[in-house]
Structure formats: C-alpha cells, structure tokens
C-alpha cells in the first residue's frame, strides 16, 4: 500500500473537496501548507500521516500507524473540547 493510497482514503473521508489530498505533494511524499486549501486541519492530517508512514512496513502496519496517529489526534482534540466546555 502506498502513502498516496492512504492519503487519498483520508482525503475522501474528510470531505468531498479532497482538501487533504491537495495538501500532499505526491512526488515528494510530504504534506505541506497549501494556500489554495486554507484548511489547517487538512494540512495537519496530510503532514501527520506522511511523517509517520514507513514504506518498509506491511500494509496492515501502515494502516495501523495511520489509525494510531489520527486516533491520538482525535483524543487530544476531544481533551481541548472538554476543557473549553468546562469554561461554561
């Protein structure tokens, strides 16, 4: 499984505008801030998945790692939501 496959899947799931995929340079295999997108969460997803990808890992290990980093990010965002809700 290629990194491009994982990025495409994440992009398709994120929205129909393919924001994540538009923040990923397929040639350099790196996420980047794309001023045409203007969505920093899409940039974050592309960079985070790209930085943790291991081309020597099995398909299952690659997917597991992408899931792990996205779940960790989701947990951290939920912690922020919870803290902000406590301000009410």
C-alpha positions as CSV (number, residue, x, y, z in Angstrom):
1,X,0.0,0.0,0.0
2,X,1.4,3.4,-0.9
3,X,1.3,6.5,1.1
4,X,-0.7,8.1,-1.7
5,X,-3.4,5.4,-1.2
6,X,-3.6,6.2,2.5
7,X,-3.7,10.0,1.8
8,X,-6.4,9.5,-0.8
9,X,-8.5,7.5,1.6
10,X,-8.1,10.1,4.3
11,X,-9.0,12.9,1.9
12,X,-12.1,11.1,0.6
13,X,-13.3,10.6,4.2
14,X,-12.5,14.2,5.2
15,X,-14.7,15.9,2.7
16,X,-15.7,15.8,-1.0
17,X,-13.3,18.7,-1.8
18,X,-10.2,16.4,-1.4
19,X,-8.6,19.0,0.9
20,X,-6.2,16.6,2.5
21,X,-5.0,15.3,-0.9
22,X,-4.5,18.8,-2.1
23,X,-2.1,19.4,0.9
24,X,0.1,16.5,0.0
25,X,2.9,16.5,-2.6
26,X,2.8,13.1,-4.2
27,X,6.2,13.5,-5.7
28,X,8.0,14.5,-2.5
29,X,5.7,12.3,-0.4
30,X,5.2,15.2,2.1
31,X,2.4,17.2,3.4
32,X,2.5,20.9,3.0
33,X,0.5,24.0,3.7
34,X,-1.4,24.7,0.5
35,X,-2.7,28.3,0.5
36,X,-5.4,27.3,-2.0
37,X,-7.0,25.0,0.6
38,X,-7.0,27.3,3.7
39,X,-7.9,24.3,5.9
40,X,-5.2,23.8,8.6
41,X,-6.8,20.6,9.8
42,X,-6.4,19.1,6.3
43,X,-2.8,20.2,6.3
44,X,-2.3,18.6,9.7
45,X,-3.8,15.3,8.5
46,X,-1.6,15.2,5.4
47,X,1.6,16.0,7.4
48,X,0.9,13.7,10.3
49,X,0.1,10.7,8.1
50,X,3.0,11.5,5.8
51,X,5.6,11.8,8.6
52,X,4.6,8.5,10.2
53,X,4.5,6.4,7.1
54,X,7.0,3.6,6.8
55,X,7.4,2.3,3.3
56,X,9.1,-0.9,4.7
57,X,6.1,-1.7,6.8
58,X,3.4,-4.1,5.8
59,X,0.1,-2.8,4.6
60,X,-1.5,-3.6,7.9
61,X,1.2,-1.9,9.9
62,X,0.9,1.2,7.7
63,X,-2.8,1.4,8.2
64,X,-2.5,0.7,11.9
65,X,0.0,3.5,12.3
66,X,-2.2,6.0,10.4
67,X,-5.1,5.0,12.6
68,X,-3.0,5.4,15.7
69,X,-1.8,8.9,14.9
70,X,-5.3,10.0,13.8
71,X,-6.9,8.5,17.0
72,X,-4.3,10.2,19.2
73,X,-5.0,13.5,17.5
74,X,-8.7,12.9,17.9
75,X,-8.2,12.2,21.6
76,X,-6.2,15.4,22.0
77,X,-8.9,17.5,20.2
78,X,-11.5,15.9,22.5
79,X,-9.5,16.9,25.5
80,X,-9.5,20.5,24.2
81,X,-13.3,20.4,23.6
82,X,-13.8,19.1,27.1
83,X,-11.6,21.8,28.7
84,X,-13.4,24.5,26.7
85,X,-16.8,23.2,27.7
86,X,-15.7,23.4,31.4
87,X,-15.4,27.2,30.8
88,X,-19.2,27.4,30.5
